[in-house]
């Protein structure tokens, strides 16, 4: 999985591709409704000790530590 890590551990301003979501089905469905699913590219705008804000297309989504730690992602090709 190309060095996947939880969003809660990622650096700010990184472009990431979601590789897995380990949350329960209810949370996975809620995240899909927000446009966050496996294969989706996001930019991590803020990481404040695990609480994160991600940019998804034109939306900004704030996630708490519990959810952010259950979303695994790797650096996308946009990072260079």
N, CA, C and O atoms as a MOPAC input file, in Angstrom:
PM7 MOZYME 1SCF
protein

 N      0.80100 1    -1.20300 1     0.00000 1
 C      0.00000 1     0.00000 1     0.00000 1
 C      0.84200 1     1.26500 1     0.00000 1
 O      0.39300 1     2.26500 1     0.55800 1
 N      1.99700 1     1.28800 1    -0.56900 1
 C      2.79100 1     2.49200 1    -0.76900 1
 C      2.89100 1     3.38400 1     0.46500 1
 O      2.58900 1     4.57500 1     0.38700 1
 N      3.30700 1     2.83100 1     1.60200 1
 C      3.51400 1     3.62700 1     2.81200 1
 C      2.26100 1     4.34400 1     3.28300 1
 O      2.31500 1     5.52900 1     3.61300 1
 N      1.14700 1     3.65300 1     3.31900 1
 C     -0.09300 1     4.26300 1     3.81200 1
 C      0.04600 1     4.59800 1     5.29000 1
 O      0.69400 1     3.88600 1     6.05600 1
 N     -0.58200 1     5.70300 1     5.66100 1
 C     -0.59000 1     6.13600 1     7.04700 1
 C     -1.94700 1     6.75700 1     7.33900 1
 O     -2.63800 1     7.18600 1     6.41600 1
 N     -2.34000 1     6.81100 1     8.60700 1
 C     -3.60200 1     7.46700 1     8.94300 1
 C     -3.54200 1     8.96400 1     8.61900 1
 O     -2.48100 1     9.58000 1     8.71700 1
 N     -4.67300 1     9.54000 1     8.23600 1
 C     -4.71900 1    10.98600 1     7.99900 1
 C     -4.27000 1    11.75500 1     9.23400 1
 O     -3.68100 1    12.83000 1     9.11900 1
 N     -4.54300 1    11.20900 1    10.41000 1
 C     -4.16600 1    11.89100 1    11.65100 1
 C     -2.65800 1    12.03600 1    11.81100 1
 O     -2.20100 1    12.85100 1    12.61300 1
 N     -1.87200 1    11.25300 1    11.05600 1
 C     -0.40600 1    11.31900 1    11.13900 1
 C      0.22600 1    12.05100 1     9.95700 1
 O      1.44100 1    12.24300 1     9.93600 1
 N     -0.56900 1    12.45800 1     8.98100 1
 C     -0.02400 1    13.06100 1     7.76300 1
 C      0.37200 1    14.51800 1     7.99400 1
 O     -0.11700 1    15.18300 1     8.90800 1
 N      1.27400 1    14.99000 1     7.13200 1
 C      1.73900 1    16.37600 1     7.21500 1
 C      0.76700 1    17.32200 1     6.53000 1
 O      0.08700 1    16.95500 1     5.57200 1
 N      0.71600 1    18.52600 1     7.03200 1
 C     -0.12100 1    19.55600 1     6.42800 1
 C      0.33700 1    19.85300 1     5.00700 1
 O      1.52500 1    19.77300 1     4.69500 1
 N     -0.61000 1    20.19300 1     4.16000 1
 C     -0.41200 1    20.56100 1     2.75600 1
 C      0.00900 1    19.39800 1     1.86900 1
 O      0.38800 1    19.60900 1     0.71700 1
 N     -0.05100 1    18.16100 1     2.39200 1
 C      0.26800 1    16.99000 1     1.57700 1
 C     -0.92400 1    16.64000 1     0.70000 1
 O     -2.07500 1    16.75700 1     1.12200 1
 N     -0.64000 1    16.21000 1    -0.51900 1
 C     -1.66300 1    15.68100 1    -1.41900 1
 C     -1.64900 1    14.17200 1    -1.22900 1
 O     -0.61100 1    13.52900 1    -1.38400 1
 N     -2.80100 1    13.61200 1    -0.89300 1
 C     -2.89500 1    12.20600 1    -0.51800 1
 C     -3.97400 1    11.49300 1    -1.30200 1
 O     -4.94300 1    12.10300 1    -1.75300 1
 N     -3.79200 1    10.18500 1    -1.46100 1
 C     -4.81200 1     9.32700 1    -2.04200 1
 C     -5.26800 1     8.35400 1    -0.95900 1
 O     -4.44600 1     7.66400 1    -0.35700 1
 N     -6.56100 1     8.29900 1    -0.71300 1
 C     -7.10700 1     7.39900 1     0.30400 1
 C     -6.96400 1     5.95800 1    -0.18700 1
 O     -7.40800 1     5.62200 1    -1.28500 1
 N     -6.34000 1     5.11100 1     0.63500 1
 C     -6.09300 1     3.72200 1     0.26000 1
 C     -6.99300 1     2.73400 1     0.99900 1
 O     -7.23000 1     1.63100 1     0.50700 1
 N     -7.49200 1     3.11100 1     2.16300 1
 C     -8.36500 1     2.22100 1     2.93800 1
 C     -9.09000 1     3.02300 1     4.00300 1
 O     -8.61000 1     4.05700 1     4.46700 1
 N    -10.26700 1     2.51700 1     4.38100 1
 C    -11.01600 1     3.08700 1     5.50400 1
 C    -11.35800 1     1.92800 1     6.41800 1
 O    -12.06600 1     1.00300 1     6.02100 1
 N    -10.85300 1     1.97700 1     7.64900 1
 C    -11.01300 1     0.85700 1     8.57700 1
 C    -12.17200 1     1.05400 1     9.54500 1
 O    -12.35900 1     0.24500 1    10.45400 1
 N    -12.94100 1     2.10000 1     9.36800 1
 C    -14.07500 1     2.40800 1    10.25400 1
 C    -15.21900 1     1.42700 1    10.02700 1
 O    -15.21300 1     0.65600 1     9.06700 1
 N    -16.20100 1     1.46900 1    10.92700 1
 C    -17.38800 1     0.62900 1    10.77600 1
 C    -18.20100 1     1.06800 1     9.56100 1
 O    -17.97600 1     2.15000 1     9.01700 1
 N    -19.13300 1     0.23900 1     9.14200 1
 C    -19.90600 1     0.48900 1     7.91700 1
 C    -20.67900 1     1.80600 1     7.97600 1
 O    -20.76800 1     2.51000 1     6.97000 1
 N    -21.23200 1     2.14400 1     9.12200 1
 C    -21.99000 1     3.39200 1     9.25100 1
 C    -21.08700 1     4.60200 1     8.98600 1
 O    -21.47500 1     5.52600 1     8.27000 1
 N    -19.90100 1     4.59200 1     9.56000 1
 C    -18.96400 1     5.69200 1     9.36000 1
 C    -18.46300 1     5.71600 1     7.92000 1
 O    -18.29900 1     6.78900 1     7.33900 1
 N    -18.21800 1     4.54300 1     7.33900 1
 C    -17.79800 1     4.48000 1     5.94100 1
 C    -18.85500 1     5.10300 1     5.03200 1
 O    -18.51800 1     5.84600 1     4.11000 1
 N    -20.11600 1     4.80900 1     5.28100 1
 C    -21.20600 1     5.38100 1     4.47700 1
 C    -21.27200 1     6.89100 1     4.63800 1
 O    -21.49000 1     7.61000 1     3.66400 1
 N    -21.08500 1     7.37900 1     5.86200 1
 C    -21.09400 1     8.81800 1     6.11100 1
 C    -19.94700 1     9.49800 1     5.37300 1
 O    -20.12400 1    10.56800 1     4.79000 1
 N    -18.77000 1     8.87400 1     5.40000 1
 C    -17.61600 1     9.43400 1     4.69900 1
 C    -17.83400 1     9.42400 1     3.18300 1
 O    -17.46300 1    10.37500 1     2.49500 1
 N    -18.43200 1     8.35600 1     2.66800 1
 C    -18.73600 1     8.29600 1     1.23400 1
 C    -19.68800 1     9.43100 1     0.85800 1
 O    -19.55200 1    10.02900 1    -0.20900 1
 N    -20.64000 1     9.72500 1     1.72400 1
 C    -21.57000 1    10.82800 1     1.48500 1
 C    -20.87100 1    12.17900 1     1.43300 1
 O    -21.35400 1    13.11300 1     0.79300 1
 N    -19.73500 1    12.27600 1     2.10900 1
 C    -18.93400 1    13.50700 1     2.09400 1
 C    -17.93900 1    13.51800 1     0.93500 1
 O    -17.20200 1    14.48500 1     0.74200 1
 N    -17.93100 1    12.43500 1     0.17300 1
 C    -17.02000 1    12.35100 1    -0.96600 1
 C    -15.65800 1    11.78600 1    -0.62800 1
 O    -14.71600 1    11.93400 1    -1.40700 1
 N    -15.53700 1    11.13600 1     0.52800 1
 C    -14.26300 1    10.54800 1     0.93900 1
 C    -14.35800 1     9.03600 1     0.83700 1
 O    -15.02200 1     8.39300 1     1.65000 1
 N    -13.70200 1     8.47700 1    -0.14900 1
 C    -13.70500 1     7.03800 1    -0.36100 1
 C    -12.35900 1     6.57700 1    -0.88400 1
 O    -11.50600 1     7.39500 1    -1.22900 1
 N    -12.17100 1     5.27500 1    -0.94200 1
 C    -10.91800 1     4.70500 1    -1.43400 1
 C    -10.67100 1     5.17500 1    -2.86200 1
 O    -11.56100 1     5.11600 1    -3.71100 1
 N     -9.45900 1     5.63800 1    -3.11300 1
 C     -9.07400 1     6.13200 1    -4.42500 1
 C     -9.23100 1     7.63500 1    -4.58700 1
 O     -8.73300 1     8.20300 1    -5.55900 1
 N     -9.90800 1     8.28400 1    -3.66300 1
 C    -10.13500 1     9.73300 1    -3.74000 1
 C     -8.87100 1    10.48100 1    -3.34000 1
 O     -8.21100 1    10.12400 1    -2.36400 1
 N     -8.53700 1    11.52400 1    -4.10100 1
 C     -7.39800 1    12.37300 1    -3.76400 1
 C     -7.87700 1    13.55400 1    -2.93400 1
 O     -8.88700 1    14.18200 1    -3.25400 1
 N     -7.14500 1    13.85200 1    -1.86600 1
 C     -7.46700 1    14.97200 1    -0.98300 1
 C     -6.18000 1    15.72300 1    -0.66000 1
 O     -5.07800 1    15.20000 1    -0.82600 1
 N     -6.34100 1    16.95300 1    -0.19700 1
 C     -5.21900 1    17.72000 1     0.32200 1
 C     -5.45000 1    17.93300 1     1.80400 1
 O     -6.52500 1    18.37500 1     2.20900 1
 N     -4.45700 1    17.62300 1     2.61200 1
 C     -4.58000 1    17.82100 1     4.04700 1
 C     -4.19800 1    19.27200 1     4.34700 1
 O     -3.02900 1    19.64700 1     4.25100 1
 N     -5.18100 1    20.07400 1     4.70700 1
 C     -4.94700 1    21.49200 1     4.94700 1
 C     -4.42400 1    21.77100 1     6.33800 1
 O     -3.53300 1    22.60200 1     6.51400 1
 N     -4.97400 1    21.07800 1     7.33800 1
 C     -4.57300 1    21.29400 1     8.72700 1
 C     -4.52100 1    19.98300 1     9.47200 1
 O     -5.35200 1    19.10000 1     9.26000 1
 N     -3.54000 1    19.85900 1    10.34500 1
 C     -3.45700 1    18.71800 1    11.24900 1
 C     -3.06200 1    19.25800 1    12.60800 1
 O     -1.91200 1    19.63100 1    12.84100 1
 N     -4.03300 1    19.29200 1    13.49500 1
 C     -3.81900 1    19.79400 1    14.85500 1
 C     -3.91000 1    18.64000 1    15.83800 1
 O     -4.95700 1    18.38100 1    16.43000 1
 N     -2.77900 1    17.95000 1    15.99700 1
 C     -2.68600 1    16.82300 1    16.92500 1
 C     -3.70900 1    15.73800 1    16.59900 1
 O     -4.28800 1    15.13700 1    17.50400 1
 N     -3.93100 1    15.48700 1    15.31100 1
 C     -4.82000 1    14.41200 1    14.89100 1
 C     -6.15200 1    14.87100 1    14.35600 1
 O     -6.73500 1    14.19300 1    13.51000 1
 N     -6.66200 1    16.01400 1    14.82500 1
 C     -7.88200 1    16.58100 1    14.25100 1
 C     -7.46900 1    17.25000 1    12.94500 1
 O     -6.59400 1    18.11600 1    12.94200 1
 N     -8.09600 1    16.85200 1    11.82700 1
 C     -7.63200 1    17.31300 1    10.52900 1
 C     -8.71900 1    18.02300 1     9.73900 1
 O     -9.91200 1    17.82500 1     9.96700 1
 N     -8.27600 1    18.85700 1     8.80200 1
 C     -9.15600 1    19.47000 1     7.80500 1
 C     -8.60000 1    19.06400 1     6.45200 1
 O     -7.43200 1    19.31000 1     6.15400 1
 N     -9.44200 1    18.43800 1     5.63200 1
 C     -9.02400 1    18.03000 1     4.30200 1
 C     -9.81400 1    18.78400 1     3.25000 1
 O    -10.96800 1    19.15800 1     3.46100 1
 N     -9.16900 1    19.00000 1     2.11600 1
 C     -9.83000 1    19.62900 1     0.97400 1
 C    -10.14300 1    18.51700 1    -0.02000 1
 O     -9.26600 1    17.75700 1    -0.43100 1
 N    -11.41000 1    18.44500 1    -0.39000 1
 C    -11.89500 1    17.44700 1    -1.32000 1
 C    -12.60100 1    18.20500 1    -2.43500 1
 O    -13.71300 1    18.69500 1    -2.24000 1
 N    -11.97100 1    18.30600 1    -3.59700 1
 C    -12.48500 1    19.13200 1    -4.69500 1
 C    -12.61600 1    20.56700 1    -4.19500 1
 O    -11.60900 1    21.20700 1    -3.89200 1
 N    -13.84500 1    21.08200 1    -4.10300 1
 C    -14.04900 1    22.45100 1    -3.62400 1
 C    -14.56100 1    22.51000 1    -2.19800 1
 O    -14.92800 1    23.58300 1    -1.72000 1
 N    -14.59400 1    21.37500 1    -1.50700 1
 C    -15.11400 1    21.31800 1    -0.14000 1
 C    -13.98800 1    21.16200 1     0.87100 1
 O    -12.94100 1    20.58400 1     0.58000 1
 N    -14.22700 1    21.68700 1     2.05700 1
 C    -13.32400 1    21.45600 1     3.18100 1
 C    -14.08500 1    20.66800 1     4.22300 1
 O    -15.21700 1    21.00300 1     4.57000 1
 N    -13.45000 1    19.60700 1     4.72500 1
 C    -14.10600 1    18.70300 1     5.66600 1
 C    -13.23000 1    18.58500 1     6.90600 1
 O    -12.03800 1    18.29300 1     6.81000 1
 N    -13.82600 1    18.81200 1     8.06000 1
 C    -13.12400 1    18.68200 1     9.32900 1
 C    -13.42800 1    17.30300 1     9.91800 1
 O    -14.58500 1    16.88900 1     9.99600 1
 N    -12.38000 1    16.60600 1    10.32600 1
 C    -12.52200 1    15.26500 1    10.89100 1
 C    -11.83800 1    15.20200 1    12.24800 1
 O    -10.73800 1    15.72800 1    12.42100 1
 N    -12.47900 1    14.56800 1    13.19200 1
 C    -11.88300 1    14.37800 1    14.51000 1
 C    -10.82200 1    13.29600 1    14.47900 1
 O    -10.69400 1    12.56400 1    13.49800 1
 N    -10.06800 1    13.20000 1    15.55500 1
 C     -8.97500 1    12.24600 1    15.66300 1
 C     -9.44500 1    10.80800 1    15.43700 1
 O     -8.77400 1    10.04600 1    14.74100 1
 N    -10.57500 1    10.43300 1    16.00900 1
 C    -11.05500 1     9.05300 1    15.88700 1
 C    -11.29300 1     8.64000 1    14.45300 1
 O    -10.87200 1     7.55900 1    14.03900 1
 N    -11.96300 1     9.48700 1    13.68600 1
 C    -12.25000 1     9.17300 1    12.28200 1
 C    -10.99000 1     9.31900 1    11.44500 1
 O    -10.71400 1     8.46800 1    10.59900 1
 N    -10.22100 1    10.37500 1    11.66000 1
 C     -9.01300 1    10.61700 1    10.86700 1
 C     -8.01300 1     9.46700 1    11.01500 1
 O     -7.27600 1     9.16600 1    10.07600 1
 N     -7.98400 1     8.83300 1    12.16700 1
 C     -7.05100 1     7.72600 1    12.38000 1
 C     -7.50400 1     6.44600 1    11.68300 1
 O     -6.72500 1     5.50100 1    11.56200 1
 N     -8.76200 1     6.40500 1    11.22100 1
 C     -9.28800 1     5.22100 1    10.53800 1
 C     -9.27800 1     5.36900 1     9.01900 1
 O     -9.73500 1     4.47200 1     8.31000 1
 N     -8.76500 1     6.48500 1     8.51400 1
 C     -8.64300 1     6.70800 1     7.07000 1
 C     -7.15900 1     6.63000 1     6.73200 1
 O     -6.37000 1     7.46600 1     7.17100 1
 N     -6.78500 1     5.61800 1     5.94800 1
 C     -5.39600 1     5.43800 1     5.56100 1
 C     -5.17600 1     6.03800 1     4.18500 1
 O     -6.02200 1     5.91400 1     3.29900 1
 N     -4.02900 1     6.69100 1     4.01200 1
 C     -3.73900 1     7.35400 1     2.74300 1
 C     -2.24100 1     7.31300 1     2.48000 1
 O     -1.42900 1     7.16300 1     3.39300 1
 N     -1.89800 1     7.45300 1     1.19700 1
 C     -0.49300 1     7.56500 1     0.81400 1
 C     -0.32400 1     8.82900 1    -0.01600 1
 O     -1.29700 1     9.37500 1    -0.53600 1
 N      0.89800 1     9.28100 1    -0.13500 1
 C      1.18900 1    10.48000 1    -0.91700 1
 C      0.79300 1    10.22700 1    -2.35800 1
 O      1.08600 1     9.16800 1    -2.91500 1
 N      0.13300 1    11.19200 1    -2.95700 1
 C     -0.27800 1    11.04200 1    -4.34900 1
 C      0.82800 1    11.51000 1    -5.28000 1
 O      1.80300 1    12.11800 1    -4.83900 1
 N      0.67700 1    11.23200 1    -6.54900 1
 C      1.67200 1    11.61500 1    -7.55500 1
 C      1.86200 1    13.12700 1    -7.62300 1
 O      2.91000 1    13.59700 1    -8.06600 1
 N      0.86400 1    13.89400 1    -7.19100 1
 C      0.93800 1    15.36600 1    -7.23800 1
 C      2.02500 1    15.91300 1    -6.33700 1
 O      2.42100 1    17.06800 1    -6.48900 1
 N      2.53200 1    15.09500 1    -5.37900 1
 C      3.58400 1    15.55500 1    -4.47500 1
 C      4.93900 1    15.63700 1    -5.16200 1
 O      5.85800 1    16.28500 1    -4.66300 1
 N      5.05600 1    14.98800 1    -6.29200 1
 C      6.31700 1    15.04100 1    -7.03400 1
 C      7.24400 1    14.00500 1    -6.64700 1
 O      8.34600 1    13.92800 1    -7.18900 1

